[in-house]
Amino acid sequence: VGAGTLNISLGATSFDVDIVAGQNNTLAGIRDAINDDANNPGITASILTVSDGAGGTVSK
């Protein structure tokens, strides 16, 4: 994963998560950055592992 800013919205509320190369630019780092953000309105990010080994993130 590269670097940049993720803008995440829930209804009328949104927040930005900064992704920094070498710091939090892995799936686990992005998940943690979303979950730990002080402006997060209640979104929980998780990493899913499916039977073929591919992973991804999901927010709910």
Phi and psi restraints in degrees (range 20) as a CNS / XPLOR table:
assign (resid 1 and name C) (resid 2 and name N)
       (resid 2 and name CA) (resid 2 and name C) 1.0 -81.8 20.0 2
assign (resid 2 and name N) (resid 2 and name CA)
       (resid 2 and name C) (resid 3 and name N) 1.0 -149.0 20.0 2
assign (resid 2 and name C) (resid 3 and name N)
       (resid 3 and name CA) (resid 3 and name C) 1.0 -126.1 20.0 2
assign (resid 3 and name N) (resid 3 and name CA)
       (resid 3 and name C) (resid 4 and name N) 1.0 157.4 20.0 2
assign (resid 3 and name C) (resid 4 and name N)
       (resid 4 and name CA) (resid 4 and name C) 1.0 154.9 20.0 2
assign (resid 4 and name N) (resid 4 and name CA)
       (resid 4 and name C) (resid 5 and name N) 1.0 -158.2 20.0 2
assign (resid 4 and name C) (resid 5 and name N)
       (resid 5 and name CA) (resid 5 and name C) 1.0 -123.7 20.0 2
assign (resid 5 and name N) (resid 5 and name CA)
       (resid 5 and name C) (resid 6 and name N) 1.0 129.7 20.0 2
assign (resid 5 and name C) (resid 6 and name N)
       (resid 6 and name CA) (resid 6 and name C) 1.0 -97.5 20.0 2
assign (resid 6 and name N) (resid 6 and name CA)
       (resid 6 and name C) (resid 7 and name N) 1.0 130.4 20.0 2
assign (resid 6 and name C) (resid 7 and name N)
       (resid 7 and name CA) (resid 7 and name C) 1.0 -105.4 20.0 2
assign (resid 7 and name N) (resid 7 and name CA)
       (resid 7 and name C) (resid 8 and name N) 1.0 120.9 20.0 2
assign (resid 7 and name C) (resid 8 and name N)
       (resid 8 and name CA) (resid 8 and name C) 1.0 -116.6 20.0 2
assign (resid 8 and name N) (resid 8 and name CA)
       (resid 8 and name C) (resid 9 and name N) 1.0 132.4 20.0 2
assign (resid 8 and name C) (resid 9 and name N)
       (resid 9 and name CA) (resid 9 and name C) 1.0 -121.9 20.0 2
assign (resid 9 and name N) (resid 9 and name CA)
       (resid 9 and name C) (resid 10 and name N) 1.0 144.9 20.0 2
assign (resid 9 and name C) (resid 10 and name N)
       (resid 10 and name CA) (resid 10 and name C) 1.0 -137.2 20.0 2
assign (resid 10 and name N) (resid 10 and name CA)
       (resid 10 and name C) (resid 11 and name N) 1.0 105.8 20.0 2
assign (resid 10 and name C) (resid 11 and name N)
       (resid 11 and name CA) (resid 11 and name C) 1.0 61.7 20.0 2
assign (resid 11 and name N) (resid 11 and name CA)
       (resid 11 and name C) (resid 12 and name N) 1.0 -129.9 20.0 2
assign (resid 11 and name C) (resid 12 and name N)
       (resid 12 and name CA) (resid 12 and name C) 1.0 -87.0 20.0 2
assign (resid 12 and name N) (resid 12 and name CA)
       (resid 12 and name C) (resid 13 and name N) 1.0 -2.0 20.0 2
assign (resid 12 and name C) (resid 13 and name N)
       (resid 13 and name CA) (resid 13 and name C) 1.0 -101.0 20.0 2
assign (resid 13 and name N) (resid 13 and name CA)
       (resid 13 and name C) (resid 14 and name N) 1.0 136.0 20.0 2
assign (resid 13 and name C) (resid 14 and name N)
       (resid 14 and name CA) (resid 14 and name C) 1.0 -139.5 20.0 2
assign (resid 14 and name N) (resid 14 and name CA)
       (resid 14 and name C) (resid 15 and name N) 1.0 159.8 20.0 2
assign (resid 14 and name C) (resid 15 and name N)
       (resid 15 and name CA) (resid 15 and name C) 1.0 -149.4 20.0 2
assign (resid 15 and name N) (resid 15 and name CA)
       (resid 15 and name C) (resid 16 and name N) 1.0 155.8 20.0 2
assign (resid 15 and name C) (resid 16 and name N)
       (resid 16 and name CA) (resid 16 and name C) 1.0 -104.8 20.0 2
assign (resid 16 and name N) (resid 16 and name CA)
       (resid 16 and name C) (resid 17 and name N) 1.0 141.3 20.0 2
assign (resid 16 and name C) (resid 17 and name N)
       (resid 17 and name CA) (resid 17 and name C) 1.0 -121.2 20.0 2
assign (resid 17 and name N) (resid 17 and name CA)
       (resid 17 and name C) (resid 18 and name N) 1.0 120.0 20.0 2
assign (resid 17 and name C) (resid 18 and name N)
       (resid 18 and name CA) (resid 18 and name C) 1.0 -83.5 20.0 2
assign (resid 18 and name N) (resid 18 and name CA)
       (resid 18 and name C) (resid 19 and name N) 1.0 128.2 20.0 2
assign (resid 18 and name C) (resid 19 and name N)
       (resid 19 and name CA) (resid 19 and name C) 1.0 -107.3 20.0 2
assign (resid 19 and name N) (resid 19 and name CA)
       (resid 19 and name C) (resid 20 and name N) 1.0 121.4 20.0 2
assign (resid 19 and name C) (resid 20 and name N)
       (resid 20 and name CA) (resid 20 and name C) 1.0 -115.3 20.0 2
assign (resid 20 and name N) (resid 20 and name CA)
       (resid 20 and name C) (resid 21 and name N) 1.0 124.8 20.0 2
assign (resid 20 and name C) (resid 21 and name N)
       (resid 21 and name CA) (resid 21 and name C) 1.0 -56.1 20.0 2
assign (resid 21 and name N) (resid 21 and name CA)
       (resid 21 and name C) (resid 22 and name N) 1.0 132.5 20.0 2
assign (resid 21 and name C) (resid 22 and name N)
       (resid 22 and name CA) (resid 22 and name C) 1.0 82.6 20.0 2
assign (resid 22 and name N) (resid 22 and name CA)
       (resid 22 and name C) (resid 23 and name N) 1.0 -4.6 20.0 2
assign (resid 22 and name C) (resid 23 and name N)
       (resid 23 and name CA) (resid 23 and name C) 1.0 -117.3 20.0 2
assign (resid 23 and name N) (resid 23 and name CA)
       (resid 23 and name C) (resid 24 and name N) 1.0 -59.3 20.0 2
assign (resid 23 and name C) (resid 24 and name N)
       (resid 24 and name CA) (resid 24 and name C) 1.0 -136.2 20.0 2
assign (resid 24 and name N) (resid 24 and name CA)
       (resid 24 and name C) (resid 25 and name N) 1.0 32.5 20.0 2
assign (resid 24 and name C) (resid 25 and name N)
       (resid 25 and name CA) (resid 25 and name C) 1.0 -99.6 20.0 2
assign (resid 25 and name N) (resid 25 and name CA)
       (resid 25 and name C) (resid 26 and name N) 1.0 31.0 20.0 2
assign (resid 25 and name C) (resid 26 and name N)
       (resid 26 and name CA) (resid 26 and name C) 1.0 -107.3 20.0 2
assign (resid 26 and name N) (resid 26 and name CA)
       (resid 26 and name C) (resid 27 and name N) 1.0 167.8 20.0 2
assign (resid 26 and name C) (resid 27 and name N)
       (resid 27 and name CA) (resid 27 and name C) 1.0 -57.6 20.0 2
assign (resid 27 and name N) (resid 27 and name CA)
       (resid 27 and name C) (resid 28 and name N) 1.0 -44.0 20.0 2
assign (resid 27 and name C) (resid 28 and name N)
       (resid 28 and name CA) (resid 28 and name C) 1.0 -64.9 20.0 2
assign (resid 28 and name N) (resid 28 and name CA)
       (resid 28 and name C) (resid 29 and name N) 1.0 -38.9 20.0 2
assign (resid 28 and name C) (resid 29 and name N)
       (resid 29 and name CA) (resid 29 and name C) 1.0 -66.2 20.0 2
assign (resid 29 and name N) (resid 29 and name CA)
       (resid 29 and name C) (resid 30 and name N) 1.0 -40.3 20.0 2
assign (resid 29 and name C) (resid 30 and name N)
       (resid 30 and name CA) (resid 30 and name C) 1.0 -67.1 20.0 2
assign (resid 30 and name N) (resid 30 and name CA)
       (resid 30 and name C) (resid 31 and name N) 1.0 -43.8 20.0 2
assign (resid 30 and name C) (resid 31 and name N)
       (resid 31 and name CA) (resid 31 and name C) 1.0 -56.2 20.0 2
assign (resid 31 and name N) (resid 31 and name CA)
       (resid 31 and name C) (resid 32 and name N) 1.0 -48.7 20.0 2
assign (resid 31 and name C) (resid 32 and name N)
       (resid 32 and name CA) (resid 32 and name C) 1.0 -65.1 20.0 2
assign (resid 32 and name N) (resid 32 and name CA)
       (resid 32 and name C) (resid 33 and name N) 1.0 -38.4 20.0 2
assign (resid 32 and name C) (resid 33 and name N)
       (resid 33 and name CA) (resid 33 and name C) 1.0 -64.0 20.0 2
assign (resid 33 and name N) (resid 33 and name CA)
       (resid 33 and name C) (resid 34 and name N) 1.0 -39.8 20.0 2
assign (resid 33 and name C) (resid 34 and name N)
       (resid 34 and name CA) (resid 34 and name C) 1.0 -65.9 20.0 2
assign (resid 34 and name N) (resid 34 and name CA)
       (resid 34 and name C) (resid 35 and name N) 1.0 -50.0 20.0 2
assign (resid 34 and name C) (resid 35 and name N)
       (resid 35 and name CA) (resid 35 and name C) 1.0 -66.7 20.0 2
assign (resid 35 and name N) (resid 35 and name CA)
       (resid 35 and name C) (resid 36 and name N) 1.0 -31.7 20.0 2
assign (resid 35 and name C) (resid 36 and name N)
       (resid 36 and name CA) (resid 36 and name C) 1.0 -93.1 20.0 2
assign (resid 36 and name N) (resid 36 and name CA)
       (resid 36 and name C) (resid 37 and name N) 1.0 -4.6 20.0 2
assign (resid 36 and name C) (resid 37 and name N)
       (resid 37 and name CA) (resid 37 and name C) 1.0 -65.3 20.0 2
assign (resid 37 and name N) (resid 37 and name CA)
       (resid 37 and name C) (resid 38 and name N) 1.0 130.8 20.0 2
assign (resid 37 and name C) (resid 38 and name N)
       (resid 38 and name CA) (resid 38 and name C) 1.0 -62.6 20.0 2
assign (resid 38 and name N) (resid 38 and name CA)
       (resid 38 and name C) (resid 39 and name N) 1.0 -24.5 20.0 2
assign (resid 38 and name C) (resid 39 and name N)
       (resid 39 and name CA) (resid 39 and name C) 1.0 -95.9 20.0 2
assign (resid 39 and name N) (resid 39 and name CA)
       (resid 39 and name C) (resid 40 and name N) 1.0 4.1 20.0 2
assign (resid 39 and name C) (resid 40 and name N)
       (resid 40 and name CA) (resid 40 and name C) 1.0 -66.1 20.0 2
assign (resid 40 and name N) (resid 40 and name CA)
       (resid 40 and name C) (resid 41 and name N) 1.0 123.2 20.0 2
assign (resid 40 and name C) (resid 41 and name N)
       (resid 41 and name CA) (resid 41 and name C) 1.0 -82.9 20.0 2
assign (resid 41 and name N) (resid 41 and name CA)
       (resid 41 and name C) (resid 42 and name N) 1.0 10.6 20.0 2
assign (resid 41 and name C) (resid 42 and name N)
       (resid 42 and name CA) (resid 42 and name C) 1.0 125.3 20.0 2
assign (resid 42 and name N) (resid 42 and name CA)
       (resid 42 and name C) (resid 43 and name N) 1.0 12.2 20.0 2
assign (resid 42 and name C) (resid 43 and name N)
       (resid 43 and name CA) (resid 43 and name C) 1.0 -78.8 20.0 2
assign (resid 43 and name N) (resid 43 and name CA)
       (resid 43 and name C) (resid 44 and name N) 1.0 136.9 20.0 2
assign (resid 43 and name C) (resid 44 and name N)
       (resid 44 and name CA) (resid 44 and name C) 1.0 -117.9 20.0 2
assign (resid 44 and name N) (resid 44 and name CA)
       (resid 44 and name C) (resid 45 and name N) 1.0 120.6 20.0 2
assign (resid 44 and name C) (resid 45 and name N)
       (resid 45 and name CA) (resid 45 and name C) 1.0 -96.1 20.0 2
assign (resid 45 and name N) (resid 45 and name CA)
       (resid 45 and name C) (resid 46 and name N) 1.0 142.3 20.0 2
assign (resid 45 and name C) (resid 46 and name N)
       (resid 46 and name CA) (resid 46 and name C) 1.0 -136.5 20.0 2
assign (resid 46 and name N) (resid 46 and name CA)
       (resid 46 and name C) (resid 47 and name N) 1.0 159.1 20.0 2
assign (resid 46 and name C) (resid 47 and name N)
       (resid 47 and name CA) (resid 47 and name C) 1.0 -103.9 20.0 2
assign (resid 47 and name N) (resid 47 and name CA)
       (resid 47 and name C) (resid 48 and name N) 1.0 129.4 20.0 2
assign (resid 47 and name C) (resid 48 and name N)
       (resid 48 and name CA) (resid 48 and name C) 1.0 -107.5 20.0 2
assign (resid 48 and name N) (resid 48 and name CA)
       (resid 48 and name C) (resid 49 and name N) 1.0 138.2 20.0 2
assign (resid 48 and name C) (resid 49 and name N)
       (resid 49 and name CA) (resid 49 and name C) 1.0 -114.8 20.0 2
assign (resid 49 and name N) (resid 49 and name CA)
       (resid 49 and name C) (resid 50 and name N) 1.0 123.4 20.0 2
assign (resid 49 and name C) (resid 50 and name N)
       (resid 50 and name CA) (resid 50 and name C) 1.0 -101.1 20.0 2
assign (resid 50 and name N) (resid 50 and name CA)
       (resid 50 and name C) (resid 51 and name N) 1.0 170.3 20.0 2
assign (resid 50 and name C) (resid 51 and name N)
       (resid 51 and name CA) (resid 51 and name C) 1.0 -58.6 20.0 2
assign (resid 51 and name N) (resid 51 and name CA)
       (resid 51 and name C) (resid 52 and name N) 1.0 -26.7 20.0 2
assign (resid 51 and name C) (resid 52 and name N)
       (resid 52 and name CA) (resid 52 and name C) 1.0 -88.8 20.0 2
assign (resid 52 and name N) (resid 52 and name CA)
       (resid 52 and name C) (resid 53 and name N) 1.0 4.8 20.0 2
assign (resid 52 and name C) (resid 53 and name N)
       (resid 53 and name CA) (resid 53 and name C) 1.0 91.1 20.0 2
assign (resid 53 and name N) (resid 53 and name CA)
       (resid 53 and name C) (resid 54 and name N) 1.0 -9.4 20.0 2
assign (resid 53 and name C) (resid 54 and name N)
       (resid 54 and name CA) (resid 54 and name C) 1.0 -70.8 20.0 2
assign (resid 54 and name N) (resid 54 and name CA)
       (resid 54 and name C) (resid 55 and name N) 1.0 147.0 20.0 2
assign (resid 54 and name C) (resid 55 and name N)
       (resid 55 and name CA) (resid 55 and name C) 1.0 -121.4 20.0 2
assign (resid 55 and name N) (resid 55 and name CA)
       (resid 55 and name C) (resid 56 and name N) 1.0 168.5 20.0 2
assign (resid 55 and name C) (resid 56 and name N)
       (resid 56 and name CA) (resid 56 and name C) 1.0 -168.1 20.0 2
assign (resid 56 and name N) (resid 56 and name CA)
       (resid 56 and name C) (resid 57 and name N) 1.0 178.1 20.0 2
assign (resid 56 and name C) (resid 57 and name N)
       (resid 57 and name CA) (resid 57 and name C) 1.0 -115.6 20.0 2
assign (resid 57 and name N) (resid 57 and name CA)
       (resid 57 and name C) (resid 58 and name N) 1.0 151.2 20.0 2
assign (resid 57 and name C) (resid 58 and name N)
       (resid 58 and name CA) (resid 58 and name C) 1.0 -138.5 20.0 2
assign (resid 58 and name N) (resid 58 and name CA)
       (resid 58 and name C) (resid 59 and name N) 1.0 141.8 20.0 2
assign (resid 58 and name C) (resid 59 and name N)
       (resid 59 and name CA) (resid 59 and name C) 1.0 -118.0 20.0 2
assign (resid 59 and name N) (resid 59 and name CA)
       (resid 59 and name C) (resid 60 and name N) 1.0 143.0 20.0 2
